[in-house]
Amino acid sequence: MSAIKQYTDLYDAMRDAVHASTGEPLNALRTAARAGLDLELLPTRRTEGFEKTSIEDMFAPDYGVNVNRVGIPVDVAATFRCDVPNMSTLQATVVNDKFVPSATLDERLPEGVTFMSLARASREMPEIVDRYYGSLAPLADASVSLNTMLVQDGVFIHVAKGTRPDKALQLVNIFSSPAPLAAFRRMLIVVEEDAELTLLVCDHTQDRTQNYLASQVTEIAVGRNARLEMCSIEESSANTSRYSRMFVAQQEGSGVTVNNTTLTCGVTRNDFDIELLGEHCECHINGMAIGSERMHIDNDTVVMHRAPRCRSNQLFKYVMDDESSGAFEGSITVMPDAPYTEAYQSNRNILASTNARMHCKPQLIINNDEVKCSHGATTGQIDEDALFYMRSRGIPEAEARKMLMQAFMVDVIDSVHIPGLQDRLRHLVDRRFSGTLGNCETCELKN
């Protein structure tokens, strides 16, 4: 039996309960999503002799799905110990797959900013949700169809034209359950013309003894001359699997910066699909991953240049230790109607043990002569000359290795334009390399 069939059988049996939780804009797409899944298989992503993240295997275990919306006890207050010093945010939580706003969120939101449950938005703001929901994430993709069929809640963020809030939004995704659980999470973000949004997303696991699966689909529409900076940090558990799909559509003159950090996980795959649709767009996708034990971390990017005079830049760095494995596949496509494109991609990796593995596949598809494009990927060990120099100055080998790995990640951290968050990322990376990074129940990040 394919991994999908257990979920289509569940939907067929519980269709009314699934539909009861959301409004028409979400329910309208479920039938088409369900129909397409009968013939579709989830991608296995096995290429060039390297077994990348098998999505089929991720979804195959017998996870529960909370279709009847049974309340699951969780310490929501613990999630807000992840406050970032010198960065004031407006916070909300997704507990498994249910949106839980902070007590005063609605009162504190500035005029022109909506930050609410997607299920609620589908009932109260159906015209906006209907316009954008499902417009970027294609149902031809089986993983998107599966998410669309079963999602019962999520996050809706809308920033009205010309609105530029002075505070960032913060969302904490958290798993906690007495039994194995699959959560189908959805995020819809709309940043209208001349508006701005800064968003921090943190993924945590509270009960680290259970097995979890997160199916996350994010659709982001960025209007003309709008700006979005989004930083995601995953700090989950060895028993947590996550498959995250992000789709971004940029209009003329818009700017998008996405920073993705994986500190701890079980199996994680992040897919980024970026479309530059208007002239003078700019896009930066940066990521860092730290692997240990038997973690697997996979990042795939697709950047499509469809308009002239746009610029994109990708920088991903991995440090893989023990028996961990990593993968990076990145592609840049420049269409014939996109002259004067500038597009750059860089992937740099360190294997800190002989058993760690890394797969990288950069790609350029250029259909235009008037471009400046480059890509490159390197994988190697820690610089032995630098290590010898540091040890000759009396620094113990373990400390020297940690310092070199910390320095390796500096340019990714510096790509974050939020000063308080830069400092917090340095702190988290330092703790990760020191082996002291804890879970959100015990962390003491708040100064």
CORPE-V336705 format. One record per helix or strand of 2 or more residues. SS is the DSSP state (H for helix, E for strand). FROM is the first residue (numbers start at 1). TO is the last residue. If there is no record, write none. Layout:
# CORPE-V336705
ss: <SS;SS>
from: <FROM;FROM>
to: <TO;TO>
This chain:
# CORPE-V336705
ss: <H;H;H;H;E;E;H;H;E;E;H;E;H;H;H;E;E;E;E;E;E;E;E;E;E;E;E;E;E;E;E;H;H;H;H>
from: <5;15;24;30;46;50;55;76;89;98;105;113;118;126;142;155;168;181;196;212;227;240;255;267;282;296;311;325;341;357;371;384;397;410;419>
to: <13;20;27;37;47;51;60;82;95;101;108;117;124;132;150;159;175;191;205;222;235;250;264;276;291;305;320;334;351;366;380;392;408;414;434>
